[in-house]
Amino acid sequence: MTLKEHRYLPYELAIVAIAALLIIAYLNPPESTREKVPRATIGDTVVVWYIGRFEDGSVFDTNMFEVNDDDVMWPKSPGYQKKPDDEIKPLKFVVGSGNLLRDFELAVIGLKKGDRTTVTIPPERGYGLSDESLIVTADLRQSVPLYEHMSLDEFNDTYGHTYDRSLDRPPLNITFPHHIYGWNVTLIAIADDFEVTLFNAPEIGALDVFPWNTTVLDIESGANGTILVEHHPQVGDRLDGVYEETDPFGMDLGEGKSTGTVTDVGVDTFTIDYNREVVGKTLIFEIEMILVERG
């Protein structure tokens, strides 16, 4: 190296050092000059879009127009209720308030506007495990007595009447729809102990009373005669509140539990689950942050 070359070396090093400092300053601006984009934390108010799915990919809830309206691109669960347009809007909540599922609220922590995340919530951290007492197994083929006998109180409870044992006895030969199958029923006798006898009068053929096809296959006459009914349900069929607090197969459901979903169809039996659809299931939420407001 010549003396002249050595003389210019410090200047070259200085230029390199300054350039390096400028690059570092550009990549790491001081706090006062950085763009301040809030990230969600506990106590902040946030606004989000979301899609809720089950593990099979079906959508059970959303607040997005395109997902709500398009069943081809976004197949829905059997219990999905399509929302009117005026109910489709961004979800606003306070992080950590406890108004939503805890894991859903925690999933947005650290997100800024435009960020997306997915959270998987197991049943025990979601809406709980299934109540086995709300799951009914019924026969695909059922026998109904041609003549049914019940007390006056049972008759009133079953058919919504208010007859009593004194002045207001039910008249004979009145006809009304069967409380489950819809065919004509006639009150033909009232015993001294107020036992009521009803005569069922179906016709051979299809019944239009269930979400699935149901058929009267055979009617056996006589005092001990029976009516053979066959059900043809499919998984996903739903009984939507038609039977108030008792399902058509005699289960006492209790208030608010009158909607069931067919979950299994076997060779001889089928199963109806009266748990809420989200109960006992793993929930997968896709969330997009729209807005973060400091709490």
C-alpha positions as a Markdown table, in Angstrom:
| # | Residue | x | y | z |
|---|---|---|---|---|
| 1 | Met | 0.0 | 0.0 | 0.0 |
| 2 | Thr | 1.4 | 3.4 | -1.0 |
| 3 | Leu | 1.4 | 6.4 | 1.4 |
| 4 | Lys | -1.2 | 8.1 | -0.7 |
| 5 | Glu | -3.6 | 5.1 | -0.5 |
| 6 | His | -3.1 | 4.9 | 3.2 |
| 7 | Arg | -3.9 | 8.6 | 3.6 |
| 8 | Tyr | -7.4 | 8.1 | 2.1 |
| 9 | Leu | -8.4 | 5.0 | 4.0 |
| 10 | Pro | -9.8 | 6.8 | 7.1 |
| 11 | Tyr | -12.1 | 8.8 | 4.9 |
| 12 | Glu | -13.4 | 5.6 | 3.2 |
| 13 | Leu | -14.0 | 4.0 | 6.6 |
| 14 | Ala | -15.9 | 7.1 | 7.8 |
| 15 | Ile | -18.2 | 7.0 | 4.8 |
| 16 | Val | -19.0 | 3.4 | 5.3 |
| 17 | Ala | -19.7 | 4.0 | 9.0 |
| 18 | Ile | -22.0 | 6.9 | 8.2 |
| 19 | Ala | -23.9 | 4.9 | 5.6 |
| 20 | Ala | -24.3 | 2.1 | 8.1 |
| 21 | Leu | -25.7 | 4.5 | 10.7 |
| 22 | Leu | -28.1 | 5.9 | 8.2 |
| 23 | Ile | -29.4 | 2.5 | 7.3 |
| 24 | Ile | -29.8 | 1.6 | 11.0 |
| 25 | Ala | -31.6 | 4.9 | 11.6 |
| 26 | Tyr | -33.9 | 4.3 | 8.6 |
| 27 | Leu | -34.8 | 0.8 | 9.7 |
| 28 | Asn | -35.2 | 1.7 | 13.4 |
| 29 | Pro | -36.7 | 5.2 | 13.6 |
| 30 | Pro | -37.0 | 6.8 | 17.0 |
| 31 | Glu | -40.3 | 6.2 | 18.9 |
| 32 | Ser | -41.5 | 9.7 | 18.1 |
| 33 | Thr | -41.3 | 9.2 | 14.3 |
| 34 | Arg | -42.6 | 5.6 | 14.1 |
| 35 | Glu | -46.1 | 5.0 | 12.8 |
| 36 | Lys | -48.2 | 4.3 | 15.8 |
| 37 | Val | -50.6 | 1.4 | 15.1 |
| 38 | Pro | -52.3 | 0.1 | 18.2 |
| 39 | Arg | -52.3 | -3.6 | 18.9 |
| 40 | Ala | -55.2 | -5.1 | 20.9 |
| 41 | Thr | -54.7 | -5.7 | 24.6 |
| 42 | Ile | -56.9 | -6.3 | 27.7 |
| 43 | Gly | -59.4 | -3.5 | 28.1 |
| 44 | Asp | -59.3 | -2.3 | 24.5 |
| 45 | Thr | -62.4 | -2.1 | 22.4 |
| 46 | Val | -62.1 | -4.0 | 19.2 |
| 47 | Val | -64.1 | -4.6 | 16.1 |
| 48 | Val | -63.8 | -7.8 | 14.1 |
| 49 | Trp | -65.1 | -9.9 | 11.3 |
| 50 | Tyr | -65.3 | -13.6 | 12.0 |
| 51 | Ile | -66.3 | -17.1 | 10.7 |
| 52 | Gly | -67.1 | -19.9 | 13.1 |
| 53 | Arg | -66.7 | -23.5 | 11.8 |
| 54 | Phe | -66.9 | -27.0 | 13.1 |
| 55 | Glu | -64.2 | -29.5 | 12.4 |
| 56 | Asp | -66.0 | -30.8 | 9.3 |
| 57 | Gly | -65.6 | -27.3 | 7.8 |
| 58 | Ser | -69.3 | -26.4 | 8.0 |
| 59 | Val | -70.1 | -22.8 | 9.1 |
| 60 | Phe | -72.2 | -22.5 | 12.2 |
| 61 | Asp | -71.9 | -18.7 | 12.7 |
| 62 | Thr | -70.6 | -15.6 | 10.9 |
| 63 | Asn | -71.0 | -11.9 | 10.7 |
| 64 | Met | -69.8 | -11.6 | 7.0 |
| 65 | Phe | -72.2 | -10.9 | 4.2 |
| 66 | Glu | -70.6 | -13.2 | 1.6 |
| 67 | Val | -70.3 | -16.1 | 4.0 |
| 68 | Asn | -73.9 | -15.8 | 5.2 |
| 69 | Asp | -75.3 | -15.6 | 1.7 |
| 70 | Asp | -73.2 | -18.2 | -0.2 |
| 71 | Asp | -73.9 | -21.8 | 0.7 |
| 72 | Val | -71.8 | -23.2 | -2.1 |
| 73 | Met | -68.5 | -21.7 | -1.2 |
| 74 | Trp | -69.3 | -21.7 | 2.5 |
| 75 | Pro | -71.4 | -24.8 | 3.3 |
| 76 | Lys | -73.4 | -24.4 | 6.5 |
| 77 | Ser | -74.1 | -26.7 | 9.5 |
| 78 | Pro | -77.6 | -28.2 | 9.8 |
| 79 | Gly | -78.5 | -25.8 | 12.5 |
| 80 | Tyr | -77.2 | -22.6 | 10.8 |
| 81 | Gln | -79.8 | -19.9 | 10.7 |
| 82 | Lys | -79.3 | -17.5 | 7.8 |
| 83 | Lys | -79.3 | -13.9 | 9.1 |
| 84 | Pro | -81.2 | -11.0 | 7.6 |
| 85 | Asp | -78.9 | -8.3 | 6.1 |
| 86 | Asp | -79.7 | -5.8 | 8.9 |
| 87 | Glu | -78.1 | -8.3 | 11.4 |
| 88 | Ile | -74.9 | -8.7 | 9.5 |
| 89 | Lys | -72.4 | -6.2 | 11.0 |
| 90 | Pro | -68.9 | -6.1 | 12.5 |
| 91 | Leu | -68.6 | -7.6 | 16.1 |
| 92 | Lys | -67.6 | -5.0 | 18.7 |
| 93 | Phe | -66.5 | -6.0 | 22.2 |
| 94 | Val | -64.1 | -5.1 | 25.0 |
| 95 | Val | -61.2 | -7.5 | 25.2 |
| 96 | Gly | -61.3 | -9.4 | 28.6 |
| 97 | Ser | -64.9 | -8.3 | 29.4 |
| 98 | Gly | -66.0 | -11.9 | 29.5 |
| 99 | Asn | -69.0 | -11.2 | 27.2 |
| 100 | Leu | -67.8 | -13.7 | 24.6 |
| 101 | Leu | -66.0 | -17.0 | 24.8 |
| 102 | Arg | -62.8 | -16.4 | 26.7 |
| 103 | Asp | -60.5 | -18.0 | 24.1 |
| 104 | Phe | -62.1 | -15.9 | 21.4 |
| 105 | Glu | -61.4 | -12.7 | 23.3 |
| 106 | Leu | -57.8 | -13.8 | 24.1 |
| 107 | Ala | -57.2 | -14.7 | 20.4 |
| 108 | Val | -57.3 | -11.0 | 19.4 |
| 109 | Ile | -54.6 | -9.8 | 21.8 |
| 110 | Gly | -51.6 | -8.5 | 19.9 |
| 111 | Leu | -53.6 | -8.0 | 16.6 |
| 112 | Lys | -53.6 | -4.7 | 14.8 |
| 113 | Lys | -55.9 | -3.4 | 12.1 |
| 114 | Gly | -55.8 | -5.8 | 9.1 |
| 115 | Asp | -54.3 | -8.8 | 11.0 |
| 116 | Arg | -56.0 | -12.2 | 10.9 |
| 117 | Thr | -55.8 | -15.1 | 13.2 |
| 118 | Thr | -57.4 | -18.5 | 13.7 |
| 119 | Val | -58.3 | -20.0 | 17.1 |
| 120 | Thr | -59.5 | -23.5 | 17.9 |
| 121 | Ile | -61.6 | -23.9 | 21.0 |
| 122 | Pro | -62.3 | -27.4 | 22.5 |
| 123 | Pro | -65.7 | -28.2 | 23.9 |
| 124 | Glu | -64.7 | -27.8 | 27.5 |
| 125 | Arg | -63.5 | -24.3 | 26.8 |
| 126 | Gly | -66.4 | -23.5 | 24.5 |
| 127 | Tyr | -70.0 | -24.4 | 25.2 |
| 128 | Gly | -69.4 | -27.5 | 27.3 |
| 129 | Leu | -69.8 | -31.2 | 26.8 |
| 130 | Ser | -73.0 | -32.8 | 25.5 |
| 131 | Asp | -75.7 | -33.7 | 28.0 |
| 132 | Glu | -76.3 | -37.4 | 27.3 |
| 133 | Ser | -79.8 | -37.1 | 28.7 |
| 134 | Leu | -80.8 | -35.0 | 25.8 |
| 135 | Ile | -79.9 | -37.6 | 23.2 |
| 136 | Val | -82.8 | -39.8 | 22.1 |
| 137 | Thr | -82.6 | -43.2 | 20.2 |
| 138 | Ala | -85.8 | -44.2 | 18.5 |
| 139 | Asp | -86.9 | -47.1 | 16.4 |
| 140 | Leu | -87.2 | -46.5 | 12.6 |
| 141 | Arg | -90.4 | -48.7 | 12.7 |
| 142 | Gln | -92.8 | -47.9 | 15.5 |
| 143 | Ser | -96.1 | -49.5 | 16.5 |
| 144 | Val | -98.9 | -47.2 | 17.6 |
| 145 | Pro | -102.1 | -48.6 | 19.3 |
| 146 | Leu | -105.2 | -48.4 | 17.2 |
| 147 | Tyr | -107.1 | -47.6 | 20.4 |
| 148 | Glu | -105.3 | -45.4 | 23.0 |
| 149 | His | -106.4 | -45.2 | 26.6 |
| 150 | Met | -105.4 | -42.4 | 29.0 |
| 151 | Ser | -106.7 | -40.5 | 32.0 |
| 152 | Leu | -108.7 | -37.3 | 31.5 |
| 153 | Asp | -105.7 | -35.3 | 32.9 |
| 154 | Glu | -103.4 | -36.9 | 30.4 |
| 155 | Phe | -105.8 | -36.2 | 27.6 |
| 156 | Asn | -106.0 | -32.5 | 28.6 |
| 157 | Asp | -102.2 | -32.3 | 28.8 |
| 158 | Thr | -101.7 | -34.1 | 25.5 |
| 159 | Tyr | -104.3 | -32.3 | 23.4 |
| 160 | Gly | -104.4 | -28.9 | 25.2 |
| 161 | His | -107.9 | -29.2 | 26.6 |
| 162 | Thr | -109.3 | -28.1 | 29.9 |
| 163 | Tyr | -112.1 | -30.6 | 30.6 |
| 164 | Asp | -112.7 | -31.5 | 34.2 |
| 165 | Arg | -114.5 | -34.3 | 36.1 |
| 166 | Ser | -117.7 | -32.4 | 36.9 |
| 167 | Leu | -119.6 | -30.3 | 34.6 |
| 168 | Asp | -117.2 | -29.9 | 31.7 |
| 169 | Arg | -116.8 | -33.4 | 30.4 |
| 170 | Pro | -115.5 | -33.8 | 26.9 |
| 171 | Pro | -118.2 | -34.8 | 24.4 |
| 172 | Leu | -118.0 | -38.1 | 22.6 |
| 173 | Asn | -117.2 | -38.5 | 19.0 |
| 174 | Ile | -115.2 | -35.3 | 18.7 |
| 175 | Thr | -112.4 | -35.6 | 16.1 |
| 176 | Phe | -109.0 | -33.9 | 16.2 |
| 177 | Pro | -105.5 | -34.4 | 14.8 |
| 178 | His | -103.2 | -36.8 | 16.5 |
| 179 | His | -100.6 | -34.9 | 18.6 |
| 180 | Ile | -97.7 | -36.6 | 16.9 |
| 181 | Tyr | -98.7 | -38.1 | 13.6 |
| 182 | Gly | -101.5 | -35.7 | 12.5 |
| 183 | Trp | -104.0 | -38.3 | 11.4 |
| 184 | Asn | -107.6 | -38.1 | 12.7 |
| 185 | Val | -108.3 | -39.2 | 16.3 |
| 186 | Thr | -111.8 | -39.7 | 17.7 |
| 187 | Leu | -112.8 | -39.7 | 21.3 |
| 188 | Ile | -115.1 | -42.7 | 21.5 |
| 189 | Ala | -115.6 | -43.4 | 25.3 |
| 190 | Ile | -115.2 | -42.0 | 28.8 |
| 191 | Ala | -115.3 | -44.6 | 31.6 |
| 192 | Asp | -116.7 | -43.9 | 35.1 |
| 193 | Asp | -113.1 | -43.4 | 36.4 |
| 194 | Phe | -112.6 | -40.9 | 33.6 |
| 195 | Glu | -110.4 | -43.0 | 31.5 |
| 196 | Val | -110.6 | -41.7 | 27.9 |
| 197 | Thr | -110.5 | -44.0 | 24.9 |
| 198 | Leu | -109.3 | -42.7 | 21.6 |
| 199 | Phe | -109.6 | -44.3 | 18.2 |
| 200 | Asn | -106.8 | -43.6 | 15.7 |
| 201 | Ala | -107.8 | -43.4 | 12.0 |
| 202 | Pro | -104.8 | -43.1 | 9.7 |
| 203 | Glu | -104.7 | -44.1 | 6.1 |
| 204 | Ile | -102.0 | -46.2 | 4.5 |
| 205 | Gly | -99.4 | -44.0 | 2.9 |
| 206 | Ala | -97.1 | -41.1 | 3.5 |
| 207 | Leu | -97.4 | -38.7 | 6.4 |
| 208 | Asp | -96.4 | -35.1 | 6.1 |
| 209 | Val | -95.5 | -34.3 | 9.7 |
| 210 | Phe | -91.8 | -34.7 | 10.1 |
| 211 | Pro | -88.8 | -33.2 | 8.3 |
| 212 | Trp | -88.2 | -36.7 | 6.8 |
| 213 | Asn | -90.4 | -39.1 | 5.0 |
| 214 | Thr | -92.7 | -41.1 | 7.2 |
| 215 | Thr | -95.1 | -43.8 | 6.0 |
| 216 | Val | -98.0 | -45.8 | 7.5 |
| 217 | Leu | -97.2 | -49.3 | 6.3 |
| 218 | Asp | -100.0 | -51.4 | 7.9 |
| 219 | Ile | -103.1 | -51.0 | 10.0 |
| 220 | Glu | -104.1 | -54.1 | 12.1 |
| 221 | Ser | -107.7 | -53.9 | 13.2 |
| 222 | Gly | -109.2 | -55.3 | 16.4 |
| 223 | Ala | -109.3 | -54.2 | 20.0 |
| 224 | Asn | -105.5 | -54.8 | 20.3 |
| 225 | Gly | -104.8 | -53.6 | 16.8 |
| 226 | Thr | -101.7 | -51.6 | 15.9 |
| 227 | Ile | -100.6 | -49.1 | 13.3 |
| 228 | Leu | -97.1 | -49.7 | 11.8 |
| 229 | Val | -95.2 | -46.5 | 11.0 |
| 230 | Glu | -91.8 | -46.3 | 9.4 |
| 231 | His | -89.5 | -43.3 | 9.5 |
| 232 | His | -86.9 | -42.4 | 6.9 |
| 233 | Pro | -84.7 | -39.7 | 8.5 |
| 234 | Gln | -81.3 | -38.5 | 7.2 |
| 235 | Val | -78.4 | -37.2 | 9.3 |
| 236 | Gly | -78.8 | -33.5 | 9.6 |
| 237 | Asp | -82.6 | -33.5 | 9.6 |
| 238 | Arg | -84.0 | -31.2 | 12.3 |
| 239 | Leu | -87.1 | -31.0 | 14.4 |
| 240 | Asp | -87.5 | -27.3 | 14.8 |
| 241 | Gly | -89.6 | -26.6 | 17.9 |
| 242 | Val | -92.7 | -28.2 | 16.6 |
| 243 | Tyr | -93.3 | -30.2 | 19.7 |
| 244 | Glu | -92.8 | -27.5 | 22.3 |
| 245 | Glu | -91.4 | -29.1 | 25.4 |
| 246 | Thr | -91.9 | -32.8 | 24.5 |
| 247 | Asp | -90.4 | -34.5 | 21.4 |
| 248 | Pro | -92.6 | -36.9 | 19.3 |
| 249 | Phe | -91.0 | -39.9 | 21.0 |
| 250 | Gly | -92.0 | -39.0 | 24.5 |
| 251 | Met | -88.9 | -37.3 | 25.8 |
| 252 | Asp | -89.5 | -34.5 | 28.3 |
| 253 | Leu | -87.1 | -31.8 | 27.0 |
| 254 | Gly | -87.8 | -28.9 | 29.3 |
| 255 | Glu | -88.1 | -25.3 | 28.3 |
| 256 | Gly | -86.0 | -24.1 | 25.4 |
| 257 | Lys | -84.8 | -27.5 | 24.3 |
| 258 | Ser | -87.3 | -28.4 | 21.7 |
| 259 | Thr | -85.0 | -28.4 | 18.6 |
| 260 | Gly | -83.2 | -31.6 | 17.8 |
| 261 | Thr | -80.9 | -32.8 | 15.1 |
| 262 | Val | -80.6 | -36.3 | 13.6 |
| 263 | Thr | -77.0 | -37.4 | 14.2 |
| 264 | Asp | -77.1 | -41.0 | 13.3 |
| 265 | Val | -79.2 | -43.4 | 11.3 |
| 266 | Gly | -78.7 | -47.2 | 11.8 |
| 267 | Val | -80.3 | -50.3 | 10.5 |
| 268 | Asp | -83.2 | -50.3 | 13.0 |
| 269 | Thr | -82.8 | -47.1 | 15.0 |
| 270 | Phe | -82.0 | -43.4 | 14.6 |
| 271 | Thr | -80.6 | -40.8 | 17.1 |
| 272 | Ile | -81.8 | -37.3 | 17.7 |
| 273 | Asp | -79.6 | -34.9 | 19.7 |
| 274 | Tyr | -81.4 | -32.1 | 21.5 |
| 275 | Asn | -78.3 | -30.4 | 22.8 |
| 276 | Arg | -77.5 | -27.0 | 21.2 |
| 277 | Glu | -75.6 | -27.6 | 18.0 |
| 278 | Val | -72.4 | -25.9 | 19.4 |
| 279 | Val | -72.4 | -28.0 | 22.6 |
| 280 | Gly | -69.9 | -30.8 | 22.6 |
| 281 | Lys | -68.1 | -29.6 | 19.5 |
| 282 | Thr | -64.7 | -28.1 | 18.8 |
| 283 | Leu | -65.1 | -24.6 | 17.4 |
| 284 | Ile | -62.7 | -23.0 | 14.9 |
| 285 | Phe | -62.9 | -19.2 | 14.5 |
| 286 | Glu | -61.2 | -17.2 | 11.8 |
| 287 | Ile | -61.0 | -13.6 | 12.9 |
| 288 | Glu | -60.0 | -10.4 | 11.1 |
| 289 | Met | -59.2 | -7.2 | 13.1 |
| 290 | Ile | -61.0 | -4.1 | 11.8 |
| 291 | Leu | -60.4 | -1.6 | 14.5 |
| 292 | Val | -58.6 | -1.2 | 17.9 |
| 293 | Glu | -59.5 | 1.5 | 20.3 |
| 294 | Arg | -57.5 | 2.0 | 23.4 |
| 295 | Gly | -59.3 | 1.2 | 26.6 |
